[in-house]
Amino acid sequence: MAGALDGVRVLDLSRVLAGPWATQILADLGAEVIKVERPGEGDDTRAWGPPFVGEGEDRQSAYFLSANRGKRSICVDLAAPEGQGIVRRLAQRADVVVENFKVGALARYGLDWESLCLLNPRLVYCSITGFGQDGPYAQRPGYDFLIQAMGGLMSVTGAPDGPPMKAGVALVDILTGLYACNGIQAALRHRDRTGQGQRIDIALLDCLMASMANQALSTLVTGQDPPRLGNAHPSIAPYDVFPTADGHLILAVGNDGQFARLCQVLGAPELASDPAFATNAARAVNRPVLTERLNALLAARTCADWLARLEAANVPAGPINGLSAAFDDPQTKARGLRIEVPHARLGKAPGVASPLRLSTTPPAYERGPPVLGQDTGAVLGEILGLDAAEIAALFVAGVVAGTR
């Protein structure tokens, strides 16, 4: 079955997470993604571990596997003029280029937007950097952790009396990959209507600031920085972690009706009619007192007991799972979120399914994360039309590497 992006060719010059995350989504949706890597080392994340899967030469990092399925890998030396020529020829035959080099770094190779758009006016060229193509920080390197700090996410994450905390996953990179993927598909839509390609300037800092959502608008409305509230919500209560007789659960009560049902389950219906707690606005103001009352009530029973009662009453609540428990959850299993994909060295590699559920063109997982340079010879022959002797000469000269 053809994917939604069948016929779209993506030349992926990116590495680590934000760019590869975007191109993995495009690959899941049917695009042909050619990942260009450095001979010998490849994408940095190939060495990021433990954990690794496999042993010896077959060893693959979990980090790399998480963001690179569905792609073809070729190894090209961009420092060699012949290598630059190969990438330029591929760009002429591509619909999209994705890169995350430092601002201006690809110009010396003739692989920047200004150079490639002359060769292929229909090209969509997506540049991902820490701070964007202009501004006083444009030349600075950008890393997820750094942007979480500079963009305000750490200022609202963590306990009120503790230090600022980063998110437990590289969330800025993931958000940037999602924005990049959206931008690429919008630009392709425009290109298909007009025949005109364009450049997309994606910055990690921009993506985080845009994703701060209600917290960002709270600052713009009040002129004040939101405080760290731990697991509590700045505008909704009760919306927090609560102790039980044998652990913790979360309550995510979003309206007054849900709160009234919660109070019934807890055996304290009078709380719902108390003016201090009757409305969400009142509960948010009186959160400390409410939290103390709820803590005392919830301590009387186990998590499982409360969760069964709360589910029956249609009160939003849930357990706090580790990832192992999350993958074993009946809902996760029913949705098929744990998958296996084919792999040239491992036979099969673990993965997490795309959350995109398209009824006619669903994501496909026919190609696993590639071994370094797995497709070099095939791409040179199939797409550029080089013969065996020309390909062999490039390997001998060290311009390319991998599998002939």
FENHULIN-V246218 format. One record per residue. N is the residue number from 1. RES is the residue in one letter. D_LAST is the distance of its C-alpha to the last C-alpha in whole Angstrom. Layout:
BEGIN
N;RES;D_LAST
N;RES;D_LAST
END
This chain:
BEGIN
1;M;29
2;A;28
3;G;28
4;A;31
5;L;28
6;D;26
7;G;25
8;V;25
9;R;21
10;V;21
11;L;19
12;D;20
13;L;20
14;S;23
15;R;23
16;V;25
17;L;27
18;A;29
19;G;26
20;P;24
21;W;27
22;A;28
23;T;24
24;Q;24
25;I;27
26;L;26
27;A;23
28;D;26
29;L;28
30;G;25
31;A;23
32;E;20
33;V;19
34;I;16
35;K;16
36;V;15
37;E;15
38;R;16
39;P;13
40;G;15
41;E;18
42;G;17
43;D;20
44;D;23
45;T;24
46;R;21
47;A;23
48;W;26
49;G;28
50;P;30
51;P;30
52;F;26
53;V;25
54;G;24
55;E;24
56;G;22
57;E;18
58;D;18
59;R;21
60;Q;21
61;S;24
62;A;26
63;Y;26
64;F;23
65;L;23
66;S;26
67;A;25
68;N;21
69;R;21
70;G;20
71;K;17
72;R;13
73;S;12
74;I;10
75;C;11
76;V;13
77;D;15
78;L;18
79;A;21
80;A;19
81;P;20
82;E;17
83;G;16
84;Q;19
85;G;18
86;I;15
87;V;17
88;R;20
89;R;19
90;L;17
91;A;21
92;Q;22
93;R;21
94;A;22
95;D;25
96;V;25
97;V;24
98;V;25
99;E;25
100;N;27
101;F;27
102;K;31
103;V;33
104;G;32
105;A;29
106;L;27
107;A;29
108;R;28
109;Y;25
110;G;26
111;L;24
112;D;28
113;W;30
114;E;32
115;S;29
116;L;27
117;C;30
118;L;31
119;L;27
120;N;28
121;P;31
122;R;30
123;L;28
124;V;29
125;Y;28
126;C;29
127;S;30
128;I;31
129;T;33
130;G;36
131;F;38
132;G;37
133;Q;37
134;D;41
135;G;44
136;P;45
137;Y;42
138;A;39
139;Q;37
140;R;38
141;P;35
142;G;35
143;Y;35
144;D;36
145;F;39
146;L;40
147;I;40
148;Q;42
149;A;45
150;M;45
151;G;45
152;G;48
153;L;46
154;M;47
155;S;51
156;V;51
157;T;49
158;G;51
159;A;54
160;P;57
161;D;58
162;G;55
163;P;52
164;P;50
165;M;47
166;K;43
167;A;42
168;G;40
169;V;37
170;A;35
171;L;37
172;V;37
173;D;33
174;I;33
175;L;36
176;T;34
177;G;31
178;L;34
179;Y;35
180;A;32
181;C;31
182;N;35
183;G;35
184;I;31
185;Q;33
186;A;36
187;A;34
188;L;32
189;R;36
190;H;37
191;R;34
192;D;35
193;R;39
194;T;39
195;G;35
196;Q;35
197;G;33
198;Q;34
199;R;33
200;I;34
201;D;35
202;I;35
203;A;36
204;L;37
205;L;40
206;D;41
207;C;40
208;L;42
209;M;45
210;A;44
211;S;44
212;M;47
213;A;49
214;N;52
215;Q;52
216;A;51
217;L;54
218;S;57
219;T;56
220;L;57
221;V;60
222;T;62
223;G;60
224;Q;60
225;D;57
226;P;56
227;P;57
228;R;55
229;L;56
230;G;54
231;N;53
232;A;56
233;H;56
234;P;57
235;S;59
236;I;59
237;A;61
238;P;61
239;Y;57
240;D;56
241;V;55
242;F;59
243;P;59
244;T;61
245;A;62
246;D;59
247;G;56
248;H;55
249;L;55
250;I;54
251;L;57
252;A;56
253;V;59
254;G;58
255;N;62
256;D;66
257;G;65
258;Q;63
259;F;65
260;A;68
261;R;66
262;L;65
263;C;68
264;Q;69
265;V;67
266;L;68
267;G;71
268;A;72
269;P;73
270;E;75
271;L;72
272;A;71
273;S;75
274;D;75
275;P;75
276;A;73
277;F;70
278;A;71
279;T;68
280;N;65
281;A;66
282;A;69
283;R;66
284;A;64
285;V;67
286;N;68
287;R;65
288;P;66
289;V;69
290;L;67
291;T;65
292;E;67
293;R;69
294;L;66
295;N;65
296;A;68
297;L;68
298;L;64
299;A;65
300;A;67
301;R;64
302;T;61
303;C;58
304;A;57
305;D;61
306;W;61
307;L;57
308;A;59
309;R;62
310;L;60
311;E;58
312;A;61
313;A;63
314;N;60
315;V;59
316;P;56
317;A;55
318;G;52
319;P;51
320;I;49
321;N;46
322;G;43
323;L;40
324;S;40
325;A;43
326;A;42
327;F;39
328;D;41
329;D;44
330;P;45
331;Q;44
332;T;41
333;K;40
334;A;41
335;R;39
336;G;36
337;L;35
338;R;33
339;I;30
340;E;27
341;V;23
342;P;20
343;H;18
344;A;15
345;R;16
346;L;20
347;G;20
348;K;23
349;A;23
350;P;27
351;G;28
352;V;31
353;A;31
354;S;32
355;P;35
356;L;35
357;R;37
358;L;36
359;S;38
360;T;36
361;T;33
362;P;32
363;P;29
364;A;27
365;Y;24
366;E;22
367;R;19
368;G;19
369;P;18
370;P;15
371;V;13
372;L;12
373;G;9
374;Q;8
375;D;8
376;T;6
377;G;4
378;A;7
379;V;10
380;L;9
381;G;10
382;E;12
383;I;14
384;L;14
385;G;14
386;L;12
387;D;11
388;A;9
389;A;11
390;E;11
391;I;7
392;A;7
393;A;11
394;L;10
395;F;8
396;V;11
397;A;13
398;G;12
399;V;13
400;V;9
401;A;8
402;G;7
403;T;4
404;R;0
END
